[in-house]
Amino acid sequence: MAITREEVRHVATLFRLGLSEEDIARFQEQLSQIIDYFQVLQQVDTEGVEPTSHTLALENVMRDDEPRPSFPHEDILANAPFREEGFFRVRAVLE
């Protein structure tokens, strides 16, 4: 299925892209190839294949090691250029 130049222009307008005539021709060809590939994929027999939300099996992401105490507070702040009441002091970024 070939994508028309008007369809490429429409998509470019939706995304607010300024495309040259060369870009439109290139994207027309590339998008047509993508659509053709999807048509090939539609012919694949998926009977008996269960739908899934992930292509890979999910694994537990919890840490398997034991918790331990964090670094001493003073060691963390030792190299801080500015400190205030036991915290890093930074300039305000919002006014």
NORKA-V751006 format. One record per helix or strand. SS is the DSSP state (helix for helix, strand for strand). FROM is the first residue (numbers start at 1). LEN is the number of residues. If there is no record, write none. Layout:
SS,FROM,LEN + SS,FROM,LEN
This chain:
helix,5,10 + helix,21,22 + helix,73,5 + strand,83,2 + strand,87,2
